Structure formats: structure tokens, C-alpha cells
Amino acid sequence: MDPAFWRGRRVLVSGHTGFKGAWLSLWLQRLGARVYGYALAPATEPSLFELAGVASGMQSHIADVRDLPRLAQELRAIEPDVVLHLAAQALVLESYRDPVATYATNVMGTVHLLEAARAVAGLRAIVVVTSDKCYENREWSWPYRENDPLGGHDPYASSKACAELVTSAYRNAFADPAGERTGVASARAGNVVGGGDWAADRLLPDLVRAFTARRRAAIRNPEAIRPWQHVLEPLGAYLHLAERLAGDPARCARAWNFGPDPIDTRTVRWVADRVAALWGDGAAWEQDPGSRPHEARSLRLDCSLAAAELGWRPSLGLEEALAWTVEWYRAAAADPARAAAITCAQIDAYMERIRT
């Protein structure tokens, strides 16, 4: 990552009020970028966006990506150099409860973003963030590559596969014949962990809520296998990809996997046991006996393309990622006013790690 690339650059982050968006917005602020956000109000209480005062260092627009005229107006006014599109309905179980809103946000929201971006002169790079769940999951034991078929059993996974198709269509249909004036790429990351996530029906927030209340956490699918990574890993990948897109769009405008080392593709049980041990104080969990909608049992990512073509590799192992996460929640619980300082300290530590 080249800090000089970001210094003074106009960057739009859609979904900046969410968990990943708040981390990314703080990181860009520390890099000296001129950061603009476009998203709905935070979906949780508390939220990292509000607790860490993310809005104080950027221009924040509270609005809906499903509102194309408003989105187009804001992009024309901002004239961003880089767009990082994270706005989404990001929860599998919520997609069962409200599939229409999930498709409207994840599919048409992506259409609106890419359509509005077409009118922005000087836009260098667009990174559309989708999900590792965009693949047609066949429950096999080897990892998915970028050229494997897209699909999805549930509305969330399906909507992310659709967003990939939308991104590919816009990239191909509206490319500059001379070599793509604006680089458009998509990024498929694994299951992220990190402080400041309070979403419902997500493993780490569920564990933290239960352990804080001194009760057993209820786990839906303890034997499910997922590619776990700290939130800073994919965010750093998005920034790295945007830099490369701006400099070489013809080579880098495509879909990319950004996941952990294979050893960090672990079961939910393993992660829950490790977090309980790190938390201490008798923290424990049990399997939720209730019936739940279908979720994939096994999911792995092959990130060899990003290593070979972008020089990107994960830097933070899962053991350390979980330790950083527990440290964040413990520190924020002791003094909520320190949320911004804790988050920025971990960003700085990660940046130092990838520099060496």
C-alpha cells in the first residue's frame, strides 16, 4: 500500500456507517484521503461509526443506494477519484426474513452505484465488495477460485452472485475501447472478525454479547467451516486493489478472492472455543437446539490469483486476529470513549506489519 496514493485523494465509501465501512473510513482518514460516505444510518446500537466518531473526519451523507437520483446527484457533486462500494444488506438470516430488500439493496444498489459512476469524469477505480458466498456452493473440500460458477442457495448468497454479474456486465458493456478509463473490479472476502461489530446473528458479536452478560452463547452451526480473517485484511486488500486498478485497469479489472491462509479456514466450533478461552471468566457456549434456515456447511477460498497478480497475501493469522478482537471489545467495554483510539491503534499496528 502506498500512502502517497491516498493523500488528498477524493474517496467515496458507500456503506460507511456499517462495521467494515467504519473501519475503512477511519483508515482512509489516517492515510490523509478526503473521505466521503453514502449510507443509511447505522443499523445497530451501539455502532462503531457513532462510538468512534467516524463522521467527524469525513463528509457523511445519510441516504439510500436504492435512490438512484440522489446517489447520482451526490457522485456528481463529490467527483470521487476512487469508489469503494460496501453498502449492502450483509446478513444471511435477514435475507430470509426480507428477501426483497436484500435483492433491492445488493443488486439494484450495485446497479445504481455503477450507473451513477458513469457520469463522473476522472473516476479512476471502483471496487465493488461482494462476498465469498457468491459461489455456487457444492460443499466440496477444495477452495473456490474466481472462475468457479456463481450461485447461491439463500437470498443473500444469490444477491451477491447477482452483484458480481452486474459488475461484470457494466465493466464489459461500458469499458473504454482504448483500455477502460475507469477500472472496475469486484472483491470476494471471507468471514471477518474485529472489534465494533454488533450485528445480529453473526458469530463474534453473538459471543461477545453472551459473554458480557455472563451467559452461554447459543451457536447455530458449530461444525460449519468458514475462511476467517480480521477485518483489516480484506480492507487492506480493497485499498491495494484500488491502487492497482488506478494504475493498470486493463490488467486488474476483474473479480478477486481475498481470504486467509488455508490453515485459518476453521470450524465455527474452533473459533467459539478460542474466543471463550481468550475471554476467560468462565465464558462458554452451547449449540442452539432450534431449527434454522439452510446455511452452507463448508466454504473455502483460493487466493492464489491475488498473490500471483497483485502481490497480496494475508498478514494476520486467525489466532492473533481473535486476540485483537477480544482486546478491542474488552477495552471498549472498560471505556467506550476510547473506541476511536483502540481502532486507530490496531490500524496503525496492521499498517506497520504490512510495511515490514
C-alpha positions, -999 to +999 in steps of 0.1 A: +000+000+000+013+034-010+002+062+015+011+088-011-015+075-035-043+082-009-031+115+004-056+142-006-075+118-029-113+120-030-126+087-020-163+077-017-171+048+006-207+035+003-218+017+034-195+039+056-218+036+086-215-002+087-189-023+106-164-027+077-173+008+063-165+025+096-131+007+099-123+016+063-133+053+067-111+057+097-082+040+078-086+063+048-087+093+072-054+082+087-040+079+051-049+116+045-077+109+020-106+132+016-133+108+026-170+109+016-196+084+028-230+074+014-251+050+035-282+046+057-279+055+093-261+028+115-282-003+117-271-012+153-270+004+187-242+008+196-223+012+163-186+017+156-195+046+133-210+066+162-189+053+191-156+061+173-169+095+159-161+084+123-182+112+108-160+139+123-132+133+099-153+129+067-183+142+048-211+118+056-243+115+035-271+095+051-290+082+022-301+050+004-283+034-026-318+024-038-324+061-045-307+065-079-314+102-084-300+111-050-270+088-055-262+102-089-265+138-076-240+131-047-215+114-070-216+143-095-210+168-066-182+148-050-164+138-082-145+110-065-112+096-077-119+062-061-152+045-051-153+016-026-188+001-027-196-017+006-232-007+010-252-039+014-277-060+034-250-083+048-268-109+069-278-144+057-307-148+081-320-113+074-322-122+038-346-150+046-368-125+066-367-098+039-355-111+006-370-082-014-350-056+005-319-078+002-321-080-036-331-043-039-300-032-019-274-057-030-284-060-067-301-027-076-279-008-052-249-020-072-266-012-105-273+024-092-238+029-080-222+018-113-248+037-133-242+069-113-204+064-116-206+065-154-213+103-153-182+111-131-153+125-150-119+115-137-130+085-117-100+061-116-112+030-098-143+013-085-140-017-061-174-035-056-173-056-025-194-088-027-188-119-007-172-154-006-208-167-006-213-156-042-202-191-054-225-220-062-216-239-030-213-276-038-200-284-003-167-298-017-135-298+003-113-277-021-114-239-023-133-218-048-115-199-075-126-168-092-137-187-124-159-212-105-197-209-111-217-182-092-249-191-074-265-192-040-289-213-020-302-183+001-313-148-010-281-132+005-257-155-014-278-153-046-279-115-043-241-113-041-238-136-071-261-112-090-240-082-079-210-100-094-228-104-127-239-068-126-203-056-120-190-078-148-217-066-173-210-029-165-173-035-168-177-052-202-205-032-217-192+003-208-155-001-210-134+025-228-123+008-260-089+023-255-084+003-223-110+011-196-107+047-184-122+036-151-110+003-136-140-017-122-132-048-101-150-069-075-137-083-043-148-115-026-136-118+011-141-143+038-158-141+072-145-111+090-139-106+127-129-075+146-140-050+173-170-028+168-193-053+152-227-056+169-248-072+141-273-098+150-268-135+140-231-131+135-207-153+155-183-129+172-210-103+182-232-131+195-203-145+215-194-111+229-230-103+239-234-136+257-200-135+275-205-099+286-239-109+301-222-139+317-244-164+299-237-192+275-237-182+238-261-202+215-243-213+183-263-224+152-239-245+132-207-254+152-193-277+125-197-252+097-163-244+081-155-208+071-125-187+059-120-164+089-099-132+088-095-099+107-115-070+091-082-052+083-071-080+060-099-075+033-099-037+038-062-036+031-068-057+000-095-033-012-071-004-009-043-023-026-067-033-054-079+002-059-043+015-062-035-012-088-068-006-107-060+031-110-026+023-124-033-007-146-071-011-151-068-034-181-049-060-161-067-056-127-103-050-137-118-084-128-130-105-098-106-112-069-106-135-039-091-121-007-091-147+021-070-161+049-042-187+047-057-222+043-049-230+080-072-203+091-102-219+074-117-233+106-150-246+121-173-223+140-166-246+170-129-239+168-134-201+167-160-202+195-137-223+217-108-200+211-128-168+218-142-183+250-106-191+262-094-156+253-124-141+271-120-161+303-143-155+332-160-189+326-171-180+291-188-209+274-212-217+245-238-244+236-255-255+204-287-238+196-313-266+195-338-245+174-344-251+137-327-226+114-328-219+076-301-236+054-266-223+056-236-236+037-216-262+057-182-257+041-167-227+023-130-221+014-113-195-009-084-199-032-065-166-032-035-177-054-046-153-081-043-122-058-009-135-046+004-140-081-010-110-099-013-084-071+014-095-047-013-096-019-011-121+009-028-122+043-006-109+071-026-116+103-032-151+114-065-162+130-051-167+165-038-131+165-070-118+148-092-132+175-068-119+202-070-084+187-108-087+185-112-097+222-088-070+232-109-044+213-142-054+230-126-056+264-110-021+261-142-005+246-163-020+274-140-006+300-140+029+284-164+034+254-148+068+248-116+051+237-132+032+208-116+055+182-082+053+198-083+015+200-094+012+164-068+035+151-041+018+172-049-015+156-050+001+121-015+016+128-002-018+141-015-035+110+000-009+086+034-014+104+030-051+099+024-049+061+053-024+057+078-048+071 
